[in-house]
Amino acid sequence: MALMLLAGWLDHALFGASPTVYGVLFLPVCLLTALWVRRAEPLSAPTVVPIAFAVGLLPVADGGDGFGSRLMGVITALATEVGWLYCGTFVAGLVVLIRRIGAAGRSGGRGHSGGRL
């Protein structure tokens, strides 16, 4: 979430809060999140990346100075940039699934117990 917030601030400072730049920055963060997640918690990556996307939208979303207008800007950005959100979540889920299949293949399909009952 911190990385997406940083990406949002950088996008705001360097590109004038471009939703496309923010979306492009979101995809590698999703990939890295899926690669960094512990093997014991594979579902945390596809769960956390949409939350990180929303948090990072705070500096990117259009809105005024008040809390209500900023919140409406974030909600509007979530609605209009949902394609990036879906793609990033799909990338994270796919990488986690591939890692899970690879781990099952290395263990010989014996599961977590190592073949012992």
C-alpha positions in Angstrom: 0.0 0.0 0.0 2.9 2.3 0.8 4.4 1.7 -2.6 1.1 2.6 -4.4 0.7 5.7 -2.3 4.2 6.7 -3.3 3.4 5.9 -6.9 0.3 8.1 -6.6 2.3 11.0 -5.2 4.9 10.6 -8.0 2.2 10.5 -10.6 0.7 13.6 -9.2 4.0 15.5 -9.0 5.5 14.4 -12.3 2.6 13.8 -14.6 -0.2 15.9 -13.2 -2.2 13.0 -11.7 -2.6 11.0 -14.9 -4.8 7.9 -14.3 -3.1 6.1 -17.2 0.4 6.5 -15.7 -1.0 5.4 -12.3 -2.5 2.3 -13.9 0.7 1.4 -15.7 2.6 1.8 -12.4 0.1 -0.4 -10.7 0.8 -3.5 -12.8 4.4 -4.0 -11.8 3.5 -3.4 -8.2 0.9 -6.2 -8.5 3.6 -8.5 -10.0 6.1 -7.7 -7.2 3.4 -8.2 -4.6 2.6 -11.6 -5.9 6.3 -12.6 -6.0 7.0 -11.2 -2.5 4.1 -12.8 -0.7 4.9 -15.7 1.6 4.1 -19.2 0.3 1.9 -19.8 3.4 -0.3 -16.8 2.5 -0.9 -17.0 -1.3 -4.3 -15.4 -1.3 -3.1 -12.2 0.4 -1.6 -10.8 -2.8 -4.9 -10.7 -4.9 -6.7 -9.4 -1.8 -4.2 -6.6 -0.9 -3.6 -5.2 -4.4 -7.1 -3.7 -4.9 -6.8 -2.0 -1.4 -3.4 -0.7 -2.4 -4.9 0.6 -5.7 -7.6 2.6 -3.7 -5.1 4.0 -1.2 -2.8 5.1 -4.0 -5.6 6.9 -5.7 -5.8 9.5 -2.9 -3.2 11.9 -4.5 -4.3 11.0 -8.0 -8.1 11.5 -7.8 -9.7 14.7 -8.7 -11.3 16.5 -5.8 -11.4 19.6 -3.8 -9.9 20.3 -0.4 -12.6 18.8 1.7 -12.9 15.2 2.8 -16.2 14.6 1.0 -14.9 15.9 -2.4 -11.7 13.9 -2.1 -13.7 10.8 -1.2 -16.0 11.3 -4.3 -12.9 11.8 -6.4 -11.5 8.4 -5.2 -14.9 6.7 -5.8 -15.1 8.2 -9.3 -11.5 7.2 -10.1 -12.2 3.6 -8.9 -15.2 3.5 -11.2 -13.5 4.9 -14.3 -10.1 3.1 -13.8 -11.6 -0.3 -12.9 -9.9 -1.9 -15.9 -6.4 -1.3 -14.4 -7.7 -2.6 -11.1 -9.0 -5.8 -12.7 -5.9 -6.3 -14.7 -3.6 -5.9 -11.7 -5.6 -8.2 -9.6 -5.6 -10.8 -12.4 -1.8 -10.5 -12.7 -1.4 -11.0 -8.9 -3.8 -14.0 -8.9 -2.2 -15.6 -11.9 1.4 -15.3 -10.5 0.2 -16.7 -7.1 -1.5 -19.6 -8.9 1.6 -20.3 -11.0 3.8 -20.2 -7.9 1.3 -22.6 -6.1 1.3 -25.1 -9.0 5.1 -24.9 -9.1 5.3 -25.6 -5.4 3.0 -28.6 -5.7 5.1 -29.9 -8.6 8.3 -29.7 -6.6 6.8 -31.5 -3.7 5.7 -34.3 -6.0 2.1 -33.8 -5.3 2.4 -35.0 -1.7 0.9 -31.9 -0.1 2.3 -30.1 3.0 2.9 -33.2 5.1 5.7 -34.5 2.8 3.9 -37.7 2.2 3.6 -38.8 5.8 0.2 -39.5 7.3 
